[in-house]
């Protein structure tokens, strides 16, 4: 997972998420965990998209794709683990009982967006 998440790229999604938080009058530091969760979802989608059953890409951001660097099974597991961790992060952010509805809505929105 570390290989895929920290393998380069601009990290545009977390930057945009934090900017949107700031624009809405929120504290961008508070949005950091949710922004990271969105990046995990994106990385999961790239790992799965690169697999032989889909695009069969061998390079991503100038490096071997996860299924080439490791193997297909590990790529599937890494992608699935990133998606699972993203929902775990969203499910506990923001902390406090007063935010339970917002956590559920965030999870629902992300689940609907990724299909």
Secondary structure, 3 states (H helix, E strand, C coil): CHHHHCCCCCCHHHHHHHHHHHHCCCCCCCCHHHHHHHHHHHHHHHHHHHCCCCCCCCEECCEECHHHHCCHHHHHHHHHHHHHHHHHHHHHCCCCHHHHHHHHHHHHHHHHHHC
